[in-house]
């Protein structure tokens, strides 16, 4: 499937899931407490994998071992599918439902800012970090086939690109987490914590 098709399918699934969650938000099994629990669970598995992914790659890079980096990249692809995609979808879908308590997604600035930051992170992750990761995997497989003991210059270059895009993809969700916890509102150009 073409990359844009996958993105479109993902957005359609998120929209359908959000509509279904909204339709049944007053169902006893999907009370606000359940939505909140699912929201936190989605955020935890999403952000947990973001942080652990960085640890995997940095550790493999520091080892200067071709097999270690190849293993880390293969593991990363699996954990992205298992944790990043479902966790982010669950956090966003339940977050949209929970935004009703704050008069909707567009009324509370901290919710809208968090949502926009997650969209930026998603674009950076799917549009740049994942392709960089795939290029890195291809290059490290070439190094492995040539029985290299250390990384080639092209692998080192691609690793630094991965770090840069990783920061662009990882910082917005961490800022969003901060916003979701303190729930600031703009007052005279400064954030003031809501009571």
BAZA-648798 format. One record per atom (N, C-alpha, C): z, x, y; residue number from 1; atom name. Coordinates in nm, 2 decimals. Example, Ala and Ser with C-alpha at 12.3 -4.5 7.8 and 13.67 -1.06 7.14 Angstrom:
residues 2
      pz      px      py  bagu  marvex
    0.78    1.32   -0.57     1       N
    0.78    1.23   -0.45     1      CA
    0.78    1.32   -0.33     1       C
    0.71    1.28   -0.22     2       N
    0.71    1.37   -0.11     2      CA
    0.79    1.29    0.00     2       C
end
This chain:
residues 195
      pz      px      py  bagu  marvex
    0.00    0.08   -0.12     1       N
    0.00    0.00    0.00     1      CA
    0.00    0.09    0.12     1       C
   -0.08    0.05    0.22     2       N
   -0.08    0.13    0.35     2      CA
    0.05    0.12    0.42     2       C
    0.08    0.23    0.50     3       N
    0.21    0.25    0.57     3      CA
    0.24    0.13    0.66     3       C
    0.14    0.08    0.73     4       N
    0.17   -0.04    0.82     4      CA
    0.19   -0.16    0.74     4       C
    0.13   -0.17    0.62     5       N
    0.15   -0.29    0.54     5      CA
    0.29   -0.29    0.48     5       C
    0.35   -0.17    0.45     6       N
    0.48   -0.16    0.40     6      CA
    0.58   -0.20    0.51     6       C
    0.55   -0.15    0.63     7       N
    0.64   -0.18    0.75     7      CA
    0.64   -0.33    0.77     7       C
    0.52   -0.39    0.77     8       N
    0.50   -0.53    0.79     8      CA
    0.58   -0.61    0.69     8       C
    0.57   -0.57    0.56     9       N
    0.63   -0.64    0.45     9      CA
    0.79   -0.63    0.47     9       C
    0.83   -0.51    0.51    10       N
    0.98   -0.49    0.53    10      CA
    1.03   -0.58    0.65    10       C
    0.95   -0.59    0.75    11       N
    0.99   -0.68    0.87    11      CA
    0.99   -0.82    0.82    11       C
    0.89   -0.86    0.74    12       N
    0.88   -1.00    0.70    12      CA
    1.00   -1.03    0.61    12       C
    1.04   -0.94    0.52    13       N
    1.15   -0.96    0.43    13      CA
    1.28   -0.97    0.52    13       C
    1.29   -0.89    0.62    14       N
    1.41   -0.90    0.71    14      CA
    1.42   -1.03    0.78    14       C
    1.30   -1.08    0.83    15       N
    1.30   -1.20    0.90    15      CA
    1.33   -1.32    0.81    15       C
    1.27   -1.32    0.69    16       N
    1.30   -1.42    0.59    16      CA
    1.45   -1.42    0.55    16       C
    1.51   -1.30    0.53    17       N
    1.65   -1.29    0.49    17      CA
    1.74   -1.34    0.60    17       C
    1.70   -1.31    0.73    18       N
    1.78   -1.36    0.84    18      CA
    1.77   -1.51    0.86    18       C
    1.66   -1.56    0.84    19       N
    1.64   -1.71    0.84    19      CA
    1.73   -1.78    0.74    19       C
    1.72   -1.72    0.61    20       N
    1.80   -1.78    0.51    20      CA
    1.95   -1.77    0.53    20       C
    1.99   -1.65    0.58    21       N
    2.13   -1.63    0.61    21      CA
    2.18   -1.73    0.72    21       C
    2.09   -1.75    0.82    22       N
    2.12   -1.84    0.93    22      CA
    2.13   -1.99    0.88    22       C
    2.04   -2.02    0.79    23       N
    2.04   -2.16    0.74    23      CA
    2.17   -2.19    0.66    23       C
    2.22   -2.09    0.59    24       N
    2.34   -2.11    0.51    24      CA
    2.47   -2.05    0.57    24       C
    2.47   -2.02    0.70    25       N
    2.58   -1.95    0.76    25      CA
    2.71   -2.03    0.75    25       C
    2.70   -2.16    0.75    26       N
    2.82   -2.24    0.74    26      CA
    2.86   -2.28    0.60    26       C
    2.78   -2.23    0.50    27       N
    2.82   -2.26    0.36    27      CA
    2.95   -2.18    0.33    27       C
    3.04   -2.24    0.25    28       N
    3.17   -2.18    0.22    28      CA
    3.16   -2.04    0.16    28       C
    3.05   -2.01    0.09    29       N
    3.03   -1.88    0.03    29      CA
    2.98   -1.78    0.13    29       C
    2.93   -1.83    0.24    30       N
    2.88   -1.74    0.34    30      CA
    2.95   -1.76    0.48    30       C
    3.08   -1.77    0.48    31       N
    3.15   -1.79    0.60    31      CA
    3.14   -1.67    0.69    31       C
    3.18   -1.68    0.81    32       N
    3.18   -1.56    0.90    32      CA
    3.25   -1.44    0.84    32       C
    3.35   -1.46    0.77    33       N
    3.42   -1.34    0.71    33      CA
    3.33   -1.28    0.60    33       C
    3.26   -1.35    0.53    34       N
    3.16   -1.30    0.43    34      CA
    3.05   -1.22    0.50    34       C
    3.00   -1.28    0.61    35       N
    2.90   -1.21    0.69    35      CA
    2.95   -1.08    0.75    35       C
    3.07   -1.09    0.80    36       N
    3.13   -0.96    0.85    36      CA
    3.15   -0.86    0.74    36       C
    3.20   -0.90    0.62    37       N
    3.21   -0.81    0.51    37      CA
    3.08   -0.75    0.47    37       C
    2.98   -0.83    0.46    38       N
    2.84   -0.79    0.42    38      CA
    2.79   -0.69    0.53    38       C
    2.81   -0.73    0.66    39       N
    2.77   -0.64    0.77    39      CA
    2.83   -0.50    0.76    39       C
    2.96   -0.50    0.74    40       N
    3.03   -0.37    0.73    40      CA
    2.98   -0.29    0.61    40       C
    2.97   -0.36    0.49    41       N
    2.92   -0.30    0.37    41      CA
    2.78   -0.24    0.39    41       C
    2.69   -0.32    0.45    42       N
    2.56   -0.27    0.48    42      CA
    2.56   -0.14    0.57    42       C
    2.64   -0.15    0.67    43       N
    2.65   -0.03    0.76    43      CA
    2.71    0.09    0.69    43       C
    2.81    0.07    0.61    44       N
    2.87    0.18    0.54    44      CA
    2.77    0.25    0.44    44       C
    2.70    0.17    0.36    45       N
    2.61    0.24    0.27    45      CA
    2.49    0.30    0.34    45       C
    2.45    0.24    0.45    46       N
    2.34    0.29    0.54    46      CA
    2.38    0.42    0.60    46       C
    2.49    0.42    0.68    47       N
    2.54    0.54    0.75    47      CA
    2.59    0.65    0.66    47       C
    2.65    0.60    0.55    48       N
    2.70    0.70    0.45    48      CA
    2.58    0.78    0.39    48       C
    2.47    0.72    0.36    49       N
    2.36    0.79    0.31    49      CA
    2.29    0.88    0.42    49       C
    2.29    0.83    0.54    50       N
    2.24    0.91    0.65    50      CA
    2.31    1.05    0.66    50       C
    2.44    1.04    0.65    51       N
    2.53    1.16    0.66    51      CA
    2.51    1.25    0.54    51       C
    2.52    1.18    0.42    52       N
    2.51    1.26    0.30    52      CA
    2.37    1.33    0.28    52       C
    2.27    1.26    0.33    53       N
    2.13    1.32    0.33    53      CA
    2.12    1.45    0.40    53       C
    2.18    1.45    0.52    54       N
    2.19    1.57    0.60    54      CA
    2.26    1.68    0.53    54       C
    2.37    1.65    0.46    55       N
    2.45    1.75    0.39    55      CA
    2.37    1.80    0.27    55       C
    2.30    1.72    0.20    56       N
    2.21    1.76    0.09    56      CA
    2.11    1.87    0.14    56       C
    2.04    1.83    0.24    57       N
    1.93    1.92    0.29    57      CA
    1.98    2.05    0.35    57       C
    2.09    2.04    0.43    58       N
    2.14    2.16    0.49    58      CA
    2.20    2.25    0.38    58       C
    2.26    2.20    0.28    59       N
    2.32    2.28    0.17    59      CA
    2.20    2.35    0.10    59       C
    2.10    2.27    0.07    60       N
    1.98    2.33    0.00    60      CA
    1.91    2.43    0.08    60       C
    1.90    2.41    0.21    61       N
    1.84    2.51    0.30    61      CA
    1.92    2.64    0.30    61       C
    2.05    2.62    0.32    62       N
    2.14    2.74    0.32    62      CA
    2.14    2.82    0.19    62       C
    2.11    2.75    0.08    63       N
    2.11    2.82   -0.05    63      CA
    1.98    2.91   -0.06    63       C
    1.88    2.88    0.02    64       N
    1.75    2.95    0.02    64      CA
    1.69    2.94   -0.12    64       C
    1.72    2.84   -0.19    65       N
    1.67    2.82   -0.33    65      CA
    1.56    2.72   -0.33    65       C
    1.44    2.75   -0.38    66       N
    1.33    2.66   -0.39    66      CA
    1.37    2.54   -0.48    66       C
    1.43    2.57   -0.61    67       N
    1.47    2.45   -0.69    67      CA
    1.57    2.36   -0.63    67       C
    1.67    2.42   -0.56    68       N
    1.77    2.34   -0.49    68      CA
    1.71    2.25   -0.39    68       C
    1.62    2.30   -0.31    69       N
    1.56    2.21   -0.21    69      CA
    1.47    2.10   -0.27    69       C
    1.40    2.14   -0.37    70       N
    1.32    2.04   -0.44    70      CA
    1.41    1.93   -0.50    70       C
    1.52    1.97   -0.56    71       N
    1.61    1.87   -0.62    71      CA
    1.67    1.78   -0.51    71       C
    1.71    1.84   -0.39    72       N
    1.76    1.77   -0.28    72      CA
    1.66    1.67   -0.23    72       C
    1.54    1.71   -0.21    73       N
    1.43    1.62   -0.16    73      CA
    1.41    1.50   -0.26    73       C
    1.40    1.53   -0.39    74       N
    1.38    1.43   -0.48    74      CA
    1.50    1.33   -0.48    74       C
    1.62    1.38   -0.48    75       N
    1.74    1.29   -0.47    75      CA
    1.74    1.21   -0.34    75       C
    1.70    1.27   -0.23    76       N
    1.69    1.20   -0.10    76      CA
    1.59    1.09   -0.11    76       C
    1.48    1.10   -0.17    77       N
    1.38    0.99   -0.18    77      CA
    1.45    0.87   -0.26    77       C
    1.52    0.90   -0.36    78       N
    1.58    0.80   -0.44    78      CA
    1.69    0.73   -0.36    78       C
    1.78    0.81   -0.30    79       N
    1.89    0.75   -0.23    79      CA
    1.84    0.67   -0.10    79       C
    1.73    0.71   -0.04    80       N
    1.68    0.64    0.07    80      CA
    1.64    0.50    0.02    80       C
    1.58    0.49   -0.09    81       N
    1.54    0.36   -0.15    81      CA
    1.66    0.27   -0.19    81       C
    1.76    0.34   -0.24    82       N
    1.88    0.27   -0.30    82      CA
    1.97    0.23   -0.18    82       C
    1.99    0.32   -0.08    83       N
    2.10    0.29    0.02    83      CA
    2.04    0.26    0.16    83       C
    1.95    0.35    0.21    84       N
    1.91    0.33    0.35    84      CA
    1.84    0.20    0.37    84       C
    1.74    0.17    0.29    85       N
    1.66    0.04    0.32    85      CA
    1.75   -0.08    0.30    85       C
    1.82   -0.10    0.18    86       N
    1.90   -0.22    0.17    86      CA
    2.02   -0.22    0.26    86       C
    2.08   -0.11    0.29    87       N
    2.20   -0.11    0.38    87      CA
    2.16   -0.14    0.52    87       C
    2.05   -0.09    0.57    88       N
    2.01   -0.12    0.70    88      CA
    1.97   -0.26    0.72    88       C
    1.89   -0.31    0.62    89       N
    1.85   -0.45    0.62    89      CA
    1.97   -0.55    0.62    89       C
    2.07   -0.52    0.53    90       N
    2.18   -0.60    0.52    90      CA
    2.26   -0.60    0.65    90       C
    2.28   -0.48    0.71    91       N
    2.36   -0.47    0.84    91      CA
    2.28   -0.55    0.95    91       C
    2.15   -0.53    0.96    92       N
    2.08   -0.59    1.07    92      CA
    2.07   -0.75    1.05    92       C
    2.05   -0.79    0.93    93       N
    2.03   -0.94    0.91    93      CA
    2.17   -1.01    0.93    93       C
    2.28   -0.95    0.88    94       N
    2.41   -1.02    0.90    94      CA
    2.45   -1.00    1.04    94       C
    2.41   -0.89    1.11    95       N
    2.44   -0.87    1.25    95      CA
    2.38   -0.97    1.34    95       C
    2.25   -1.01    1.30    96       N
    2.18   -1.11    1.38    96      CA
    2.26   -1.24    1.37    96       C
    2.30   -1.27    1.25    97       N
    2.38   -1.40    1.22    97      CA
    2.51   -1.39    1.30    97       C
    2.58   -1.28    1.29    98       N
    2.71   -1.27    1.36    98      CA
    2.70   -1.27    1.51    98       C
    2.58   -1.23    1.56    99       N
    2.56   -1.23    1.71    99      CA
    2.57   -1.37    1.77    99       C
    2.56   -1.48    1.69   100       N
    2.58   -1.61    1.74   100      CA
    2.72   -1.63    1.80   100       C
    2.82   -1.56    1.75   101       N
    2.96   -1.57    1.80   101      CA
    2.97   -1.51    1.94   101       C
    2.87   -1.43    1.98   102       N
    2.86   -1.37    2.11   102      CA
    2.75   -1.43    2.19   102       C
    2.71   -1.55    2.16   103       N
    2.61   -1.62    2.23   103      CA
    2.47   -1.57    2.20   103       C
    2.45   -1.50    2.09   104       N
    2.32   -1.46    2.05   104      CA
    2.29   -1.31    2.08   104       C
    2.18   -1.27    2.02   105       N
    2.14   -1.13    2.03   105      CA
    2.12   -1.07    2.17   105       C
    2.07   -1.16    2.26   106       N
    2.03   -1.12    2.39   106      CA
    2.13   -1.14    2.50   106       C
    2.25   -1.20    2.46   107       N
    2.35   -1.22    2.57   107      CA
    2.45   -1.11    2.58   107       C
    2.49   -1.05    2.47   108       N
    2.59   -0.94    2.48   108      CA
    2.51   -0.81    2.48   108       C
    2.52   -0.73    2.59   109       N
    2.45   -0.61    2.61   109      CA
    2.47   -0.51    2.50   109       C
    2.59   -0.50    2.45   110       N
    2.62   -0.40    2.34   110      CA
    2.55   -0.44    2.21   110       C
    2.53   -0.57    2.19   111       N
    2.46   -0.61    2.06   111      CA
    2.31   -0.58    2.08   111       C
    2.26   -0.61    2.19   112       N
    2.12   -0.59    2.22   112      CA
    2.09   -0.44    2.22   112       C
    2.17   -0.36    2.28   113       N
    2.16   -0.21    2.28   113      CA
    2.16   -0.16    2.14   113       C
    2.26   -0.20    2.06   114       N
    2.27   -0.16    1.92   114      CA
    2.15   -0.19    1.84   114       C
    2.09   -0.31    1.86   115       N
    1.97   -0.36    1.79   115      CA
    1.85   -0.27    1.83   115       C
    1.84   -0.24    1.96   116       N
    1.73   -0.16    2.01   116      CA
    1.74   -0.02    1.95   116       C
    1.86    0.03    1.95   117       N
    1.89    0.17    1.89   117      CA
    1.85    0.17    1.75   117       C
    1.88    0.07    1.67   118       N
    1.84    0.06    1.53   118      CA
    1.69    0.05    1.51   118       C
    1.63   -0.02    1.60   119       N
    1.48   -0.02    1.59   119      CA
    1.42    0.12    1.62   119       C
    1.47    0.19    1.72   120       N
    1.43    0.33    1.74   120      CA
    1.45    0.41    1.62   120       C
    1.57    0.40    1.56   121       N
    1.60    0.48    1.44   121      CA
    1.51    0.45    1.33   121       C
    1.48    0.32    1.31   122       N
    1.39    0.28    1.20   122      CA
    1.25    0.34    1.22   122       C
    1.20    0.33    1.35   123       N
    1.07    0.39    1.38   123      CA
    1.07    0.54    1.35   123       C
    1.17    0.61    1.40   124       N
    1.18    0.75    1.38   124      CA
    1.19    0.79    1.23   124       C
    1.27    0.71    1.15   125       N
    1.29    0.73    1.01   125      CA
    1.16    0.71    0.94   125       C
    1.10    0.59    0.95   126       N
    0.98    0.55    0.87   126      CA
    0.86    0.62    0.92   126       C
    0.85    0.63    1.06   127       N
    0.72    0.68    1.11   127      CA
    0.71    0.83    1.12   127       C
    0.83    0.90    1.12   128       N
    0.82    1.05    1.13   128      CA
    0.90    1.12    1.03   128       C
    1.03    1.08    1.00   129       N
    1.11    1.16    0.91   129      CA
    1.06    1.15    0.77   129       C
    1.03    1.03    0.72   130       N
    0.98    1.01    0.58   130      CA
    0.85    1.09    0.56   130       C
    0.75    1.08    0.65   131       N
    0.63    1.16    0.63   131      CA
    0.66    1.31    0.63   131       C
    0.75    1.35    0.72   132       N
    0.79    1.49    0.72   132      CA
    0.85    1.53    0.59   132       C
    0.94    1.44    0.54   133       N
    1.00    1.47    0.41   133      CA
    0.90    1.48    0.30   133       C
    0.80    1.40    0.30   134       N
    0.70    1.40    0.20   134      CA
    0.61    1.53    0.21   134       C
    0.58    1.57    0.33   135       N
    0.51    1.70    0.35   135      CA
    0.60    1.82    0.30   135       C
    0.73    1.81    0.33   136       N
    0.82    1.91    0.29   136      CA
    0.83    1.92    0.13   136       C
    0.83    1.80    0.07   137       N
    0.83    1.80   -0.08   137      CA
    0.71    1.86   -0.13   137       C
    0.59    1.83   -0.08   138       N
    0.47    1.89   -0.12   138      CA
    0.47    2.04   -0.11   138       C
    0.51    2.09    0.01   139       N
    0.52    2.23    0.03   139      CA
    0.61    2.30   -0.06   139       C
    0.73    2.24   -0.09   140       N
    0.83    2.31   -0.17   140      CA
    0.78    2.30   -0.32   140       C
    0.71    2.20   -0.36   141       N
    0.65    2.20   -0.49   141      CA
    0.55    2.31   -0.51   141       C
    0.47    2.34   -0.40   142       N
    0.38    2.45   -0.41   142      CA
    0.45    2.58   -0.42   142       C
    0.56    2.60   -0.35   143       N
    0.65    2.72   -0.36   143      CA
    0.70    2.73   -0.51   143       C
    0.74    2.62   -0.56   144       N
    0.80    2.62   -0.70   144      CA
    0.69    2.66   -0.80   144       C
    0.57    2.60   -0.78   145       N
    0.46    2.64   -0.87   145      CA
    0.42    2.78   -0.87   145       C
    0.44    2.84   -0.75   146       N
    0.41    2.98   -0.73   146      CA
    0.53    3.07   -0.77   146       C
    0.63    3.01   -0.82   147       N
    0.75    3.08   -0.87   147      CA
    0.82    3.16   -0.76   147       C
    0.81    3.11   -0.63   148       N
    0.87    3.18   -0.52   148      CA
    1.02    3.16   -0.53   148       C
    1.10    3.26   -0.50   149       N
    1.24    3.25   -0.50   149      CA
    1.30    3.21   -0.37   149       C
    1.22    3.23   -0.26   150       N
    1.26    3.19   -0.13   150      CA
    1.15    3.10   -0.06   150       C
    1.19    3.04    0.04   151       N
    1.10    2.94    0.11   151      CA
    0.99    3.01    0.18   151       C
    0.87    2.95    0.18   152       N
    0.76    3.00    0.25   152      CA
    0.78    2.97    0.40   152       C
    0.71    3.04    0.49   153       N
    0.72    3.01    0.63   153      CA
    0.68    2.86    0.66   153       C
    0.59    2.80    0.59   154       N
    0.55    2.66    0.62   154      CA
    0.66    2.57    0.58   154       C
    0.74    2.60    0.47   155       N
    0.86    2.52    0.44   155      CA
    0.96    2.53    0.54   155       C
    0.99    2.65    0.59   156       N
    1.09    2.67    0.70   156      CA
    1.05    2.59    0.82   156       C
    0.93    2.60    0.86   157       N
    0.88    2.52    0.98   157      CA
    0.90    2.37    0.96   157       C
    0.86    2.32    0.84   158       N
    0.88    2.18    0.81   158      CA
    1.02    2.14    0.81   158       C
    1.11    2.23    0.76   159       N
    1.25    2.20    0.76   159      CA
    1.31    2.17    0.90   159       C
    1.26    2.26    0.99   160       N
    1.31    2.24    1.13   160      CA
    1.26    2.11    1.19   160       C
    1.13    2.08    1.16   161       N
    1.08    1.94    1.20   161      CA
    1.17    1.83    1.14   161       C
    1.21    1.85    1.01   162       N
    1.29    1.74    0.95   162      CA
    1.42    1.73    1.02   162       C
    1.48    1.85    1.06   163       N
    1.61    1.84    1.13   163      CA
    1.59    1.77    1.26   163       C
    1.49    1.80    1.34   164       N
    1.46    1.74    1.47   164      CA
    1.45    1.59    1.45   164       C
    1.36    1.54    1.36   165       N
    1.34    1.40    1.34   165      CA
    1.46    1.33    1.28   165       C
    1.54    1.41    1.20   166       N
    1.66    1.36    1.14   166      CA
    1.76    1.33    1.25   166       C
    1.77    1.41    1.35   167       N
    1.86    1.38    1.46   167      CA
    1.82    1.26    1.54   167       C
    1.69    1.25    1.56   168       N
    1.63    1.13    1.63   168      CA
    1.66    1.00    1.55   168       C
    1.66    1.01    1.42   169       N
    1.68    0.89    1.34   169      CA
    1.83    0.87    1.32   169       C
    1.91    0.97    1.32   170       N
    2.06    0.96    1.29   170      CA
    2.14    0.92    1.41   170       C
    2.11    0.97    1.52   171       N
    2.20    0.95    1.64   171      CA
    2.21    0.80    1.68   171       C
    2.09    0.73    1.69   172       N
    2.10    0.59    1.73   172      CA
    2.19    0.50    1.64   172       C
    2.19    0.52    1.51   173       N
    2.29    0.43    1.43   173      CA
    2.43    0.47    1.46   173       C
    2.46    0.60    1.48   174       N
    2.59    0.64    1.51   174      CA
    2.64    0.59    1.64   174       C
    2.55    0.59    1.74   175       N
    2.59    0.53    1.87   175      CA
    2.61    0.38    1.85   175       C
    2.52    0.32    1.77   176       N
    2.54    0.17    1.74   176      CA
    2.67    0.14    1.68   176       C
    2.72    0.23    1.59   177       N
    2.85    0.21    1.53   177      CA
    2.96    0.21    1.63   177       C
    2.95    0.31    1.72   178       N
    3.05    0.32    1.83   178      CA
    3.04    0.19    1.92   178       C
    2.92    0.14    1.95   179       N
    2.91    0.02    2.03   179      CA
    2.97   -0.10    1.96   179       C
    2.95   -0.11    1.83   180       N
    3.00   -0.23    1.75   180      CA
    3.15   -0.22    1.74   180       C
    3.21   -0.11    1.74   181       N
    3.35   -0.10    1.73   181      CA
    3.42   -0.13    1.87   181       C
    3.37   -0.07    1.98   182       N
    3.44   -0.09    2.11   182      CA
    3.39   -0.21    2.18   182       C
    3.27   -0.26    2.15   183       N
    3.21   -0.38    2.22   183      CA
    3.22   -0.37    2.37   183       C
    3.16   -0.27    2.43   184       N
    3.17   -0.26    2.58   184      CA
    3.08   -0.36    2.65   184       C
    3.12   -0.38    2.78   185       N
    3.03   -0.46    2.86   185      CA
    3.01   -0.38    2.99   185       C
    2.90   -0.40    3.05   186       N
    2.87   -0.33    3.18   186      CA
    2.95   -0.38    3.29   186       C
    3.02   -0.30    3.36   187       N
    3.09   -0.34    3.48   187      CA
    3.07   -0.23    3.59   187       C
    3.01   -0.27    3.70   188       N
    2.98   -0.18    3.80   188      CA
    2.92   -0.05    3.76   188       C
    2.83   -0.06    3.66   189       N
    2.76    0.06    3.61   189      CA
    2.83    0.14    3.51   189       C
    2.95    0.10    3.47   190       N
    3.03    0.17    3.37   190      CA
    3.07    0.07    3.26   190       C
    3.09    0.13    3.14   191       N
    3.13    0.04    3.03   191      CA
    3.28    0.02    3.04   191       C
    3.32   -0.11    3.01   192       N
    3.46   -0.14    3.01   192      CA
    3.48   -0.21    2.87   192       C
    3.58   -0.17    2.80   193       N
    3.60   -0.22    2.67   193      CA
    3.65   -0.36    2.68   193       C
    3.59   -0.45    2.60   194       N
    3.62   -0.59    2.60   194      CA
    3.75   -0.61    2.52   194       C
    3.83   -0.71    2.56   195       N
    3.96   -0.74    2.49   195      CA
    3.93   -0.84    2.38   195       C
end
